[in-house]
Amino acid sequence: MVKLFYKSDFAGNGTICDGFFRIQLQDNKSYDAMHVSNCVTKENSSMLWHRRLGHISKERVKRLVKEGVLNTLDFTDFETCIDCIKGK
């Protein structure tokens, strides 16, 4: 377990789950600047797997689901990825 602090204030906890940190932030709008407020926590999220797999395309994620590599995912949350735009 890890404890997160932002400017010396307790911000939340994190635990390791399947090799990834699962972050639970305290309810406080000032933590938006930590850039973890956009973390996806739903395991069936297509954006989560897009990020976990190195920002692969939506079509590639869908192919992995079709081939049975990934479980069925929710693609309603697949939006424009700011990190992908910055990388280009």
N, C-alpha and C positions, 0 to 999 in steps of 0.2 A: 504494500500500500504506500502511496505517496500523498503528501499534503502539498497543496498549491497555495502560494502566497503571492499577492499582488500589492506592491508598495507596502510591505510589512503587514498587510491585512490578510487574514485567512480567506482564501477564495474558493477552496473546494478540495475534494479528494479524488484520487485516481487509483485504480487497481488494474492488474494485468489480467487480461482475458484472451485466451488463444493467441498470445504473443503480442497483443496490442493493449495500450493503455485505454481504459474506459474512464472517462473524466466526468465527474459530477460536480458542477459549479453551484455555489450558493446563489440564491436569487438576488442579484444585484446588477443593475444596468451598467455600473462603472467597470465591470469586468469585460465589457464588449471589446475593449482595446487590447485584450490578451490574444485575440485572433483564435481562440479556441471556442468561442461562442458559436461558430459555424460548424463545429464538429457534428457529424451525423452519428447518432447512437442506435438507430434501428438496424438490426442485423440484415434485414431484407431490403435495405436501401441500395439502389443502383449507384447513387453518388458515393456512398461509402466504398463500394467495390471499385468504382472508377478511380478513387483516390488511393486505395490500398494497392491496386495493381499498376501504379505508375501513370495514372491519368490516361488510361487507354480509352479509345473511342466508345461511344454508346453502342455502335454496331458490333464491336468486338465483345463487349459485355454481354449483349444479347446472344451472340454466337456461343459464348461460354455457357450461358444458361441452356440454350438449345442442345448443346453437346453433353449436358449433364455435369459439367465441371463445377458449376455454381448452382445452388438451389434457386427456385423461382424468386425473382426480385421485383420490387415495386419501382417502376420507371416513371411514376408521376412526379417524383422529386428530382428527376434528372434535369438540371438547369444549366445555364451557361456557367462554366467553371472559370473563375477569375484567374486562378493560378495557370490554367492552360493559355488564357489570353496573354498574361504577362510573359509566359515562356516563349510565345511567338514574337 
